[in-house]
Amino acid sequence: MSFFFRPRHKAQKDRANLKRIDQTLSRQGLPSALLHFVMFIIIEWHLLQSGPAPKWIYIFGLSLVVMAAWRFIMIAQFESWYAKGPAHWRDVFILSGFLHAGTWSLYLVYRLTQNPDDPIMMLGILYTSAIAAGGTFVYSLYGRTVTVYLLMLLAPLSYYFLFIGQTIVNLIIGLGFIAMYVYLVSTAQRVSELVWSFLTSNHELKLRLTALEQSREATTVQNSSNRRFIRQLLQRVKNPLSGLLGVLGMLSVNDTDIENQGMLNIARRSGYSMLDLITDFEAFIEQRDRSRVPQAMVFNLRKTLEHALSDMGAKAHENGRELSYLYHPDVPERIEADPQWLSNAFRRLLDFTLDMADAGEITVKIAIGSDFGTDCLLMTFYFINSEMDQGDLTSALERQMDVLPEDEDVADQLTLMVAAAQFKAMSATLSAEQDGDLQKISVRLPITTTTQQASSFRPTKFMAGKSILLVDLSPQTERSLTAEFMSWNMEVAVWTVDRLVHQDEAIDSDFVLFNLSVDDQLAQAQLDKIAQLVGRLGSQTYLILYASELQRRLFSNITIPYTFIEKPVARDQLLWALRNAAEQVDQNKQDIVRFDNTRILIAEDNLLNQKVILKMLEPMGVSSITCVNGLEAIELVNTETFDLLLMDCYMPRMDGMEATRVIRRAELTNGRHMPIVAMTSEQTPLMERECLTAGMDDFIGKPLKYEDLVQLIQRWTA
């Protein structure tokens, strides 16, 4: 405890605060110590002109020099001396200040008694008044210490002018010093109270901020734990669901009955809808907590968006809605962005329009624009809803993921909110408009167009000069397909089925594409009319039925070969279908690819997924061995030889990432390299990068598809 200083405020008990104040005030006191000596030299140099200096002057001068040197040493050795005891350092500092003030005041009184009428003494008096005011601020922070300091500085001078000077002027000056003392003491008290109150408030604020930061860190840790728990829980749901979808996929490959295939495809799509719902929930958590950001890479934009539209067609048909799109030819083929984010956001926004549309056709328009020299992808979604107004859409688009109203049901807007958040994370702007019952959602997404625009899609090589007749298309689909076929250098004609029925001429186009209504009754009526036209089709005319997967059971009355295309169709799938039709390939029969003498190790802890993969590999002639964790995989790799390892990323005891690292370290010594392919339902660029960083060669998403698995094995065991 300091002898001169007693803490009264909370901030005065904070050692960090006190240390900063002690160091600052000690530095501020050094100039006054030096000025004392400088002023002493000035006064004595002037008085030497009138006579020699008394011996006492040398003592005063030496004392002032020692005081200044002592102050300098205290500053230079502050850290080491202060560490030995802050209270002791503070006492020494304050005491040295008292001695310095007393020495200066006594020197000035001594000179006043010797040379009372010399004008230079007035300079000393004014200087003393100035340092009294400055010292008041320095010592006011040490409580009542300032009263002692001012007493040491002003009391000798007041005594001289009141009792030794013995003139009216000196009496007035003495009373002035007393008044100054009283004023400065009261001012010091106010300054002390003000400064320490401020520092106390600041100290309390820092404590609150520290507590808030600790609370935030604790909340962050808790949220992270919650996210990890939810992700693990969702992963447990997705694993068996992926296995179920794999079983359905295998059944659809092996079952050649058209109606059964249609039902199996419906079941698969229902499963994928459940996966989409789980993915939506995962994305909602990611967007709310901002735990992931987009990762840019070069990819094929058109293929990504068209396949998303094609995949969503089945849901539109289940709801009894047509889904069409217009893709402007000026839209660049390849761009640099996050394909996973863009595809997910696009699918979710499209999914929302399919759920909300209560009549008519859903149309998606994809074009290119520019904002201040920056290319922008323009995506516009049109749908009809008679109950929703523009305000509902706008509020959902602008809603923050971390602020959900308690008095409003936003479950039906969850998909839209997640899509909007994902688009905004890619710097997109979204808006909503309304024209009667027609709703319009617009997305303006800045994109970076890459110079890698060379495309392997060359339809003119196969279709140039051929003719196609488009029948019963909706206006939007007619515009889209007509523009597409004309870009292939094909001859295009547009008719209705009723007009064809009433004509007697033969139909000699290379292809006739009939668009069937999603309404089964209307579609059946169209098929009856198509059956009447079969005899008029030329021998080199190929029949194309453009319809929903749900309607394949209605095609039993068609007696000639036909090609089925599920709508809406992507450009590459459309070309594949027309080529297959022209080459008379039965698309319902898939060539079984054989991989005899190929050994594959499957590391998968889910037994259902194991059986699905084994069932897929069985007709390929692959020899397969399974294990359920990374440790077993390492042991098998060390004792046997495999051509390929399919590694699940999440397994007990040792996960796929760590097992891959161990295998790769061992390969550094034996000189071998076995292809390792990651299997996971978490299909994100971040996850793919983690797998490749761990040493895996490739990446395949769950649920596994037969076609993808065939391509994978061909790629790594060819």
KAJOGI-V457945 format. One line per field, one symbol per residue. ss: DSSP state (H for helix, E for strand, - for the rest). psi: psi as a letter, one per 40 degrees, with the letter a starting at -180 (. if undefined). Layout:
BEGIN
ss = ???
psi = ???
END
This chain:
BEGIN
ss = ----------HHH-HHHHHHHHHHHHHHHHHHHHHHHHHHHHHHHHH-------HHHHHHHHHHHHHHHHHHHHHH-HHHHHHH-HHHHHHHHHHHHHHHHHHHHHHHHHHHHH-----HHHHHHHHHHHHHHHHHHHHH----HHHHHHHHHHHHHHHHHHHH---HHHHHHHHHHHHHHHHHHHHHHHHHHHHHHHHHHHHHHHHHHHHHHHHHHHHHHHHHHHHHHHHHHHHHHHHHHHHHHHHHHHHHHH---HHHHHHHHHHHHHHHHHHHHHHHHHHHHHHHH-------EEEEHHHHHHHHHHHHHHHHHH---EEEEEE------EEEE-HHHHHHHHHHHHHHHHHH--EEEEEEEEEEEEE--EEEEEEEEEEE-----HHHHHHHHH------------HHHHHHHHHHHHHHH---EEEEEEE--EEEEEEEEE-EE----------HHHH---EEEEE---HHHHHHHHHHHHH---EEEEE-HHHHH-----E---EEEEE----HHHHHHHHHHHHHHHHHE----EEEEEE-HHHHHHHHH----EEEEE----HHHHHHHHHHHH----------------EEEEE---HHHHHHHHHHHH----EEEEE--HHHHHHHHHH----EEEEE-------HHHHHHHHHHHHHHH----EEEEEE----HHHHHHHHHH---EEEE----HHHHHHHHHHHH-
psi = hidehhhdiddeehddddddddddddddeddddddddddddddddddedeiihiddddddddddddddddddddddfddddddehdddddddddddddddddddddddddddddgdehddddddddddddddddddddedefbeddddddddddddddddddeddfidddddddddddddddddddddddddddddddddddddddddddddddddddddddddddddddddddddddddddddddddddddddhehdddddddddddddddddddddddddddddddefeiiihiihihdddddddddddeddddddefiihiihhheehidhihahddddddddddddddddddheiaihhhhhaiahhfehihhhhhhhihhedhiddddddddehhdeghidehhedeeddddddddddddefihiiiihgbehihhhhhhhihhiegehiehgddddeheiihhhhfiiddddddddddddeefihhihiidddddeieiiheidihhhhiiehdddddddddddddedeehidehhhhhhaideedeeedeheiiihhhhiiiiddddddddddddefhheehhhhhigifhhhhhghehddddddddddddeefhhiiiieidddddddddeihidihhhidhiidhidddddddddddeddeeihhhhhhhieggidddddddddeeidahhiiiiiddddddddddee.
END
